[in-house]
Amino acid sequence: MGLKGFEDYYPSQISGGMQKRAGLARAMALDPEVLFFDEPSAGLDPISSRLLDDLILELRDSLGATVVVVTHELASIFTIGNNSVFLDPDAKTMTASGDPKELLAHCPDPKVRAFCVGERRRSHEQEE
């Protein structure tokens, strides 16, 4: 998990990325069939986020576990996801599901396509 040498440290004494890996190690100790993540890269810098995504993929492949990730981070969605579900908060329903790369290319829902290319983020940044 990349925590060698930190066994005697308290969570408050290690970085955010290391705290997330420690939490993942605790979850894996139970040998679960399904691992759930809620915004796993929240608060991490882009490099740590990418390393965490890679670790999640490595664990999925080596353990044969199903991984469920709730996130709005596009990089993580396209790195980790091979099946995704998009929820529309206005309609309070699922608007699309499938491989995120396929949805980006072929989804008929303009909100899903806009999300996949990050238009919400770009338009918000332009307003500031």
WOTA-V587815 format. One line per field, one symbol per residue. psi: psi as a letter, one per 40 degrees, with the letter a starting at -180 (. if undefined). burial: 1 if it has 9 or more other ideal C-beta (glycine too) atoms within 8 Angstrom, else 0. A space follows every 50 residues. Layout:
psi=???
burial=???
This chain:
psi=efeheedeiideeiiddddddddddddddefidhhhhhgdeheiiddddd ddddddddddddefihhhhhiehdddddddhehihhhhddefihdiiahd dddddehehdddddddefddddddddd.
burial=00100000000001001111110110110000001010111001000111 11111110110000101010101011111110010101000000110111 0111001010111111000000000000
